[in-house]
Amino acid sequence: MANSGITRVAESDAMNRWLTTIGSAAYLILPGVGEEDFLGEVMF
């Protein structure tokens, strides 16, 4: 299993008892825009 190392570290992490996972997220950070550009222009 590919995640067995990550799981093993998570189980032995001393801070793990204080943390509660409530979700996950993925973010897209767009570059700045000029006066003639529009937000997200590089995506098209």
C-alpha positions as CSV (number, residue, x, y, z in Angstrom):
1,M,0.0,0.0,0.0
2,A,1.4,3.4,-1.0
3,N,0.2,5.3,2.0
4,S,1.4,2.8,4.7
5,G,4.4,5.0,5.6
6,I,2.2,8.1,6.0
7,T,-0.3,6.1,8.0
8,R,2.4,4.8,10.3
9,V,3.8,8.3,10.9
10,A,0.3,9.7,11.6
11,E,-0.4,6.9,14.1
12,S,2.9,7.6,16.0
13,D,2.7,11.4,15.9
14,A,2.5,12.8,19.5
15,M,0.4,15.8,18.4
16,N,-2.2,13.5,16.7
17,R,-4.3,13.2,19.9
18,W,-4.9,17.0,19.8
19,L,-5.9,17.2,16.1
20,T,-9.2,16.4,14.5
21,T,-9.4,16.2,10.8
22,I,-12.6,17.8,9.6
23,G,-12.1,18.0,5.9
24,S,-9.6,18.8,3.1
25,A,-9.3,21.4,0.4
26,A,-7.4,22.2,-2.8
27,Y,-6.6,25.8,-3.6
28,L,-5.8,27.6,-6.9
29,I,-3.7,30.8,-6.5
30,L,-4.0,32.9,-9.6
31,P,-1.2,35.4,-10.6
32,G,-1.7,39.1,-10.4
33,V,-3.4,41.0,-13.3
34,G,-2.5,44.0,-15.3
35,E,-4.9,46.9,-16.2
36,E,-5.8,45.3,-19.5
37,D,-6.1,41.7,-18.2
38,F,-8.8,39.9,-16.3
39,L,-8.6,37.5,-13.3
40,G,-8.1,34.0,-14.5
41,E,-7.0,34.9,-18.0
42,V,-4.0,32.5,-17.9
43,M,-6.4,29.6,-17.4
44,F,-8.0,30.2,-20.9
